[in-house]
Amino acid sequence: MNDNIDYVEVTINQSVAILIDGNNIERSIHSITKSQETMLNFDTLIPRLLDNRGLNRLIYFREGKNISSKLSDRLHQYYHGSVVPCHKSADIPLSIKATQLASKVDTIIILSGDADYVELVRHLKGEGVRIEIAAVEETTSSLLKEEADYFHAIGSKDWFTLNKGKKSTKKHYTKKKTKPRQEK
């Protein structure tokens, strides 16, 4: 046997799409933290999920029309991502986008713990796509975790809480209305 084995560095060249069920992830985080002011920290989460792989798409699906323009701008600026408003639930639009992207990427990471995605995961794996789930473990379907190729647990290091309770120290001045002076 030859004990002098040379190891060669292997470069992983995977194209990844990240599809986020915003309402599901937000509800999960809010139920754990007991705060509606807790939000995902994309600056720590996205690089951890990608793990030196290439980001092909990042799409945040959110129910309703009241979507933060700051979130949309931030995802676009830092990740060339987009926010897609959904009429009711994100399940169908996210599933349609995932099947459209299946032939264009190597891996799809779905941010949701919803068991409704089990059949989608099975279908995409049948198409040869690696499927990873990223979600809050305590609120994630065990069947969804079992079906995925890999599960990323989202925890406290992946979110932050806004400090909305603090009062602003800025002074606000308003122009006082005065009556015009009358000349004598």
Sequence and secondary structure as in RCSB ss.txt:
>XXXX:A:sequence
MNDNIDYVEVTINQSVAILIDGNNIERSIHSITKSQETMLNFDTLIPRLLDNRGLNRLIYFREGKNISSKLSDRL
HQYYHGSVVPCHKSADIPLSIKATQLASKVDTIIILSGDADYVELVRHLKGEGVRIEIAAVEETTSSLLKEEADY
FHAIGSKDWFTLNKGKKSTKKHYTKKKTKPRQEK
>XXXX:A:secstr
              EEEEEEEHHHHHHHHHHHHT TTEEE HHHHHHHHHTT EEEEEEEEEESS   HHHHHHH
HHHH  EEEEESS SHHHHHHHHHHHTTT SEEEEE   GGGHHHHHHHHHTT EEEEEE GGGS HHHHHHSSE
EEE  GGGEEE  TTS                  
